[in-house]
Amino acid sequence: MDIYEVMRTTFSARNFTDESVPNEVLYKIFDQARFAPSGGNRQGAHIIVVRDIDMKRKIADIAPYAAKRYKAQQKNGENPWNTIQKSELSESEIEETPVPKMLTEPIAQAPVVLVVGVDLRVVASMDQYLSRVGVVSGASIYPLVWNILLAARNEGYGGTITTMAISEEPSLREILGIPSYIAVAAIIPIGRPKKMLTKLRRQEVEKFTHLEKWSGLPLTEKN
């Protein structure tokens, strides 16, 4: 596929056929994705490939609280899990929210699940002393995560970045034997999508660009 076609058609796949994802396909995907950049080219990524049905179920079962909070806040007109605006919901309201299956079950049902982590000992977290949630560390792992999904799309497979279970990272560590210096960045269910989407809805360039400063005009094809 043309690179731009891959970029414009890589969607969040959550429903998969029963077809397996062979090791040789995964190897090919990783072999291409590994050329993603990382800070200082230190390449601190680690990927756990999970196929065991019971193990996938355990990972999925960690996610419900985060999924409940996500759905409850969304229903309440809030932006879920953001660190700026305090939620108006009580813990009891969150707990009473039904678990949205689409946020948890793809992990249990996908042919293979990738648990992607990054070694914090080699990551330059430039924003660690700022009074906000840290995001810079992601620059050393999310390019690889996205490359995996792009490569999977090119091979006719699909997946999505899930993060619900990461809110309970200690439980993930215990289940998968992950050391304390590894931060879990993404849990990616991968498989052959039941339906391959080719048209995605995204904001136009003018909606998220600013020339020279925040209050500047948006970038257009003509300016």
RAKABEL-V305510 format. One record per backbone hydrogen bond with DSSP energy under -0.5 kcal/mol. CO is the residue of the C=O (numbers start at 1). NH is the residue of the N-H. E is the energy in kcal/mol with one decimal. If there is no record, write none. Layout:
# RAKABEL-V305510
co=CO nh=NH e=E
co=CO nh=NH e=E
This chain:
# RAKABEL-V305510
co=2 nh=6 e=-2.3
co=3 nh=7 e=-2.3
co=4 nh=8 e=-2.0
co=5 nh=9 e=-1.0
co=6 nh=9 e=-0.7
co=6 nh=10 e=-0.8
co=9 nh=11 e=-1.0
co=11 nh=13 e=-1.2
co=11 nh=159 e=-0.6
co=14 nh=16 e=-0.5
co=15 nh=194 e=-2.3
co=20 nh=22 e=-0.6
co=22 nh=25 e=-0.6
co=22 nh=26 e=-2.1
co=23 nh=27 e=-2.9
co=24 nh=28 e=-1.8
co=25 nh=29 e=-2.5
co=26 nh=30 e=-2.9
co=27 nh=31 e=-2.7
co=28 nh=32 e=-1.5
co=29 nh=33 e=-2.7
co=30 nh=34 e=-2.1
co=32 nh=35 e=-1.3
co=33 nh=36 e=-1.9
co=38 nh=41 e=-2.6
co=39 nh=42 e=-1.7
co=44 nh=119 e=-2.2
co=46 nh=117 e=-3.0
co=47 nh=49 e=-0.6
co=48 nh=50 e=-0.7
co=48 nh=115 e=-2.5
co=49 nh=51 e=-0.6
co=50 nh=113 e=-2.6
co=52 nh=56 e=-2.4
co=53 nh=57 e=-2.1
co=54 nh=58 e=-2.0
co=55 nh=59 e=-2.0
co=56 nh=60 e=-2.4
co=57 nh=61 e=-2.2
co=59 nh=62 e=-1.2
co=59 nh=63 e=-0.6
co=60 nh=63 e=-1.0
co=63 nh=67 e=-2.2
co=64 nh=68 e=-3.0
co=65 nh=69 e=-2.5
co=66 nh=70 e=-2.4
co=67 nh=71 e=-2.6
co=68 nh=72 e=-2.9
co=69 nh=73 e=-2.6
co=70 nh=74 e=-2.2
co=71 nh=75 e=-2.6
co=72 nh=76 e=-1.5
co=73 nh=78 e=-3.1
co=74 nh=77 e=-1.6
co=78 nh=80 e=-0.8
co=79 nh=82 e=-1.6
co=84 nh=86 e=-0.6
co=90 nh=94 e=-1.9
co=91 nh=95 e=-2.6
co=92 nh=96 e=-1.8
co=94 nh=97 e=-1.4
co=99 nh=101 e=-0.8
co=100 nh=103 e=-1.9
co=101 nh=104 e=-1.5
co=101 nh=105 e=-2.9
co=104 nh=107 e=-1.2
co=104 nh=108 e=-0.7
co=105 nh=109 e=-2.3
co=106 nh=110 e=-1.8
co=112 nh=190 e=-3.0
co=113 nh=50 e=-3.1
co=113 nh=115 e=-0.5
co=114 nh=116 e=-0.7
co=114 nh=188 e=-3.2
co=115 nh=48 e=-2.5
co=115 nh=117 e=-0.5
co=116 nh=185 e=-2.8
co=116 nh=186 e=-1.7
co=117 nh=46 e=-2.3
co=118 nh=120 e=-0.8
co=118 nh=183 e=-2.6
co=119 nh=122 e=-1.7
co=120 nh=123 e=-0.5
co=123 nh=125 e=-1.1
co=124 nh=126 e=-1.6
co=125 nh=128 e=-1.9
co=127 nh=130 e=-1.4
co=130 nh=132 e=-1.4
co=135 nh=138 e=-1.5
co=136 nh=139 e=-2.2
co=137 nh=140 e=-1.7
co=138 nh=141 e=-1.7
co=138 nh=142 e=-2.9
co=141 nh=145 e=-1.9
co=142 nh=146 e=-2.7
co=143 nh=147 e=-2.1
co=144 nh=148 e=-2.2
co=145 nh=149 e=-1.6
co=146 nh=150 e=-2.5
co=147 nh=151 e=-2.8
co=148 nh=152 e=-2.4
co=149 nh=153 e=-2.2
co=150 nh=154 e=-2.1
co=151 nh=155 e=-1.3
co=152 nh=157 e=-3.1
co=153 nh=156 e=-1.6
co=158 nh=191 e=-2.2
co=159 nh=13 e=-2.2
co=160 nh=162 e=-0.7
co=160 nh=189 e=-0.6
co=162 nh=187 e=-2.3
co=163 nh=166 e=-1.1
co=163 nh=167 e=-0.6
co=164 nh=167 e=-1.3
co=165 nh=168 e=-1.6
co=166 nh=169 e=-1.4
co=168 nh=171 e=-1.2
co=168 nh=172 e=-1.4
co=169 nh=173 e=-2.7
co=170 nh=174 e=-1.9
co=171 nh=175 e=-2.4
co=172 nh=176 e=-2.6
co=173 nh=177 e=-1.6
co=173 nh=178 e=-1.2
co=179 nh=182 e=-1.6
co=181 nh=120 e=-2.8
co=181 nh=183 e=-0.6
co=182 nh=184 e=-0.5
co=183 nh=118 e=-2.2
co=183 nh=185 e=-0.5
co=186 nh=116 e=-3.0
co=187 nh=162 e=-1.8
co=187 nh=189 e=-0.6
co=188 nh=114 e=-2.7
co=189 nh=160 e=-0.8
co=190 nh=112 e=-1.5
co=191 nh=158 e=-2.7
co=191 nh=193 e=-0.7
co=192 nh=17 e=-2.7
co=195 nh=197 e=-0.8
co=200 nh=202 e=-0.6
co=204 nh=207 e=-2.0
co=205 nh=208 e=-1.4
co=205 nh=209 e=-0.7
co=210 nh=212 e=-0.5
co=211 nh=213 e=-1.9
co=213 nh=216 e=-2.3
co=217 nh=211 e=-2.6
